[in-house]
Amino acid sequence: MNDTINQFINEYRFLSNFSLCEIEYERMIYRSLEAAYQAAKTLDLIERIKIQSAVTPGRAKKLGNAITLRDDWDKIKLGVMEELLRKKFKLGSELSQKLLETGDKELIEGNYWCDGWLGQCFCSKCGNKGENHLGKLLMKIRTDLKIEQVCGE
């Protein structure tokens, strides 16, 4: 039995920030967590609206890479990611149930595009390295969901 989910694809695509789901962030609704995260990188409302209008998460990411970055982004980005993930996997939702069904498996956002901050890159250049913040946050939220289920909070 495999105790690790190494990539957020196929049956585990729902764990990806690119999976489609409505996410509210600062009174705006986005089509994916990726879009909300990219919009959070700027304080410019026009840039946020452009990202909100992106039809795909990939387009939202591209737009997010060309915006006016807020000065405090490096300090708050991990907290923003956790806030958005908690909204996506809110207790009682279908997505929270699916996250709980991953049991105690280690979650690794494995990729081949050299994202070593949110995930772990499997390309030969990066050598399977990465901080895997997305996987760690998902496991933290999964643990919190288990506690909430038991405590009924």
Buried (B, 14 or more C-beta within 10 A) or exposed (E): EEEEBBBBEEEBEBBBBBBBBEBEBEEBEBBBBBBBBBBBBBBBEEBBEBBBEBEBBEBBBEBBEEBEEBEEEEEEBBEBBBBBBBBBBEBEBEBBEBBBEBEEBBBBBBBEEBBBBBBBBBEEEBEEEBBBBBBBBBBEBBEBBBEBEEEEE
